[in-house]
Structures are given as C-alpha cells and as structure tokens.
Amino acid sequence: MSAKVYPKSSIREKTRDQITEDKIRKGAITYPVSLACVNFQSDGNLGYLIRSAACFGAEEVLVIGSVPDYRTLRQLSCGTASWMTIKSFRNPSEYLAYTRENDVQVISLELTDDSINIMDYEFPKDRKISILTGNESYGVPAEIIMNSDCLYIPNPGYGACMNTAQAANVALYEYVRQIMRG
C-alpha cells in the first residue's frame, strides 16, 4: 500500500497561533458578547466554548464555577485560551452582580415553559450580552433563569436536547448572523 500524497495547497504551513496573530493584525472583529457557562462537568465542553468564542469574535468567556489550569485550557481549546479573556465567578449571584454592574443582558439557553424559539428572537444590538449555557446535568440555575431571557433551539430530530457547548455555538452563530445582517 502506498502513502497518499497531498498537494501542497492542502498542507497548513502556519501554526494556529501564527494564523491567530495574522487575523488580529488584519483587524479580526469582536462583538459585545460573552459566552458563559455553569460549572461544566466536562472540561472539554469549556474548551469547545472558548474556541467558539474566539472564532465568532466574543469578547470574553465567563465561567460560573471552577476553571481548569491554563495548560489544560490551552490544550482543550486548541490554543485559543491564550487569546481569550476568561473570568470566573464562584456562584450565580456573583455572575449576575457582574452583569448588572456592566449593563450586560443575560440570555440563557434553557428549556422552560416560557423559553423563546431562538429563530424568533431578536438579539439586542445596542448593549452587551452574555449567552449562558447551563451545566450538562442540571441546566441553568433558577436564579439566572429569573433574571434572563430564555431561549431554546428547536430540535426537529428525535433527540431531546443538544450538548451544552454545541448549543452555545448555535446561539453565538445566530447572534453574529443577526448583527452582520444589520
């Protein structure tokens, strides 16, 4: 069996850090949005969240609960943790105090009786927002639900709900899509 030969154009010649530095130098866009999470059980989900935040131009990642050490975050986020501001809060009350002090609109991704279909929701364009996703097992704490707009992502398939980090990707994409549309 012979080895497959790839054309030079399919081989990446720069590291991820070099690509990121180039994008920053060329004026990568950031938006007044943060991704937030509630004490993920899987550090991998936090890594995915950080990577998505960096790719879609979020200003920061907000973590309610524990944050793994920097080396772990850097590995799990494919290096993007080096470029992202990450703030942690001990509990939901501390997070909500931060959002109030900084005039940040909290938008929770949670399945409640009053949740709004994300396809029908107009993201605020005139203020900072924080898109928050809950813990993989118990979701978003009631204290935050009561102080936020709650959205759900319709799942037309047979699955009941999405992975929490993936739901954050969908919501951040929809936010950026609406901002770019104007």
C-alpha positions in Angstrom: 0.0 0.0 0.0 1.5 3.4 -1.0 1.3 6.5 1.1 -1.2 9.2 0.0 0.4 12.3 -1.4 -1.4 15.6 -0.6 -1.0 18.7 -2.8 1.0 21.5 -1.2 -2.2 23.6 -1.1 -3.8 21.2 1.4 -1.0 21.4 3.9 -1.1 24.1 6.6 2.1 26.0 6.7 1.4 28.1 9.8 0.6 27.2 13.3 -2.7 28.1 14.9 -1.0 30.8 16.9 0.5 32.3 13.7 -2.9 32.2 12.0 -4.5 34.0 15.0 -1.7 36.6 15.1 -2.3 37.3 11.4 -6.1 37.6 11.9 -5.6 40.0 14.9 -3.1 42.1 12.9 -5.5 42.3 9.9 -8.3 43.5 12.2 -10.3 40.5 13.4 -13.8 41.5 14.5 -15.0 41.3 18.1 -18.6 41.8 19.2 -20.0 43.0 22.6 -20.9 39.4 23.6 -19.6 36.8 26.0 -20.2 33.1 26.2 -21.0 32.0 29.8 -21.4 28.5 31.4 -22.3 27.0 34.7 -19.7 24.6 36.1 -19.4 22.2 33.3 -18.8 18.6 34.3 -16.5 18.1 31.2 -13.5 20.4 30.8 -13.7 19.5 27.1 -17.0 21.4 26.9 -15.3 24.5 28.3 -12.5 24.1 25.7 -15.1 24.0 22.9 -16.8 27.1 24.4 -13.6 29.0 24.4 -12.7 28.0 20.9 -16.2 29.1 19.6 -16.0 32.4 21.5 -12.6 33.1 19.8 -13.8 32.0 16.3 -17.0 34.1 16.4 -15.4 37.2 18.0 -16.8 37.1 21.5 -15.1 39.5 23.9 -14.8 37.0 26.8 -15.8 33.7 28.4 -17.5 33.8 31.8 -17.4 30.7 34.0 -19.6 30.1 37.0 -17.7 27.5 39.0 -14.2 26.0 38.6 -11.8 26.6 35.8 -9.1 24.1 34.9 -5.5 25.2 34.9 -4.2 27.3 32.0 -2.3 24.4 30.4 -5.4 22.2 30.3 -7.5 25.1 28.9 -5.0 25.8 26.2 -4.8 22.2 25.1 -8.6 21.7 25.2 -9.3 25.0 23.3 -6.6 24.3 20.6 -4.6 27.3 21.8 -7.4 29.8 21.7 -7.5 30.2 25.5 -4.2 32.2 25.1 -6.2 34.9 23.2 -9.4 34.9 25.2 -10.3 36.8 28.3 -11.7 34.2 30.8 -13.4 35.4 34.1 -14.7 33.1 36.8 -17.4 33.5 39.4 -18.0 31.5 42.5 -21.7 31.3 42.1 -24.7 32.6 40.1 -25.2 35.6 42.3 -21.7 36.8 41.7 -22.2 36.4 37.9 -25.5 38.3 38.0 -23.9 41.1 40.0 -21.2 41.3 37.3 -23.8 41.5 34.5 -25.7 44.2 36.4 -22.7 46.3 37.1 -21.6 46.2 33.5 -25.1 46.5 31.9 -25.0 43.1 30.3 -28.2 41.5 29.1 -28.2 37.8 30.1 -29.6 35.3 27.6 -30.0 31.7 28.9 -30.2 28.7 26.7 -32.7 26.6 28.6 -35.8 24.5 28.0 -38.6 26.2 30.1 -42.3 26.7 29.6 -41.6 30.4 28.7 -38.5 29.9 26.5 -38.5 31.7 23.1 -37.5 29.9 19.9 -34.1 31.3 19.0 -35.3 31.7 15.4 -37.9 34.2 16.6 -35.6 36.1 19.0 -34.0 39.4 18.1 -30.7 39.8 19.9 -30.1 43.2 21.4 -27.9 45.3 19.2 -27.5 48.3 21.5 -25.9 46.6 24.5 -23.6 43.9 25.7 -25.0 40.4 26.0 -23.9 37.2 27.7 -25.2 34.0 26.2 -25.3 31.5 29.1 -25.5 27.7 28.9 -26.1 25.5 31.8 -24.5 22.5 33.4 -24.7 19.3 31.4 -26.9 17.6 34.0 -28.9 20.3 35.9 -29.0 23.1 33.4 -29.3 26.8 34.2 -29.9 27.7 37.9 -33.3 29.2 38.6 -31.7 32.4 39.9 -30.3 33.1 36.5 -33.4 32.0 34.6 -35.5 34.5 36.5 -33.0 37.3 35.5 -32.6 36.5 31.8 -34.3 36.0 28.5 -34.6 32.2 28.0 -34.2 30.7 24.5 -34.4 27.3 23.1 -33.1 25.8 19.9 -35.7 23.7 18.1 -34.6 20.1 17.7 -36.6 18.6 14.8 -34.9 15.2 15.2 -35.7 12.6 17.9 -33.1 14.0 20.4 -34.4 15.9 23.3 -31.6 18.5 23.6 -28.2 19.4 22.4 -24.8 19.3 24.1 -24.5 22.4 26.1 -21.3 23.7 24.4 -22.8 23.0 21.0 -26.0 24.9 21.9 -23.8 27.9 22.8 -22.2 27.6 19.3 -25.6 27.8 17.6 -26.7 30.8 19.7 -23.5 32.7 19.1 -23.7 32.0 15.4 -27.3 33.3 15.4 -26.2 36.4 17.3 -23.4 37.1 14.8 -25.6 36.4 11.9 -28.2 39.0 13.1 -25.5 41.6 13.9 -23.9 41.2 10.4 -27.4 41.4 8.8 -27.9 44.7 10.5 
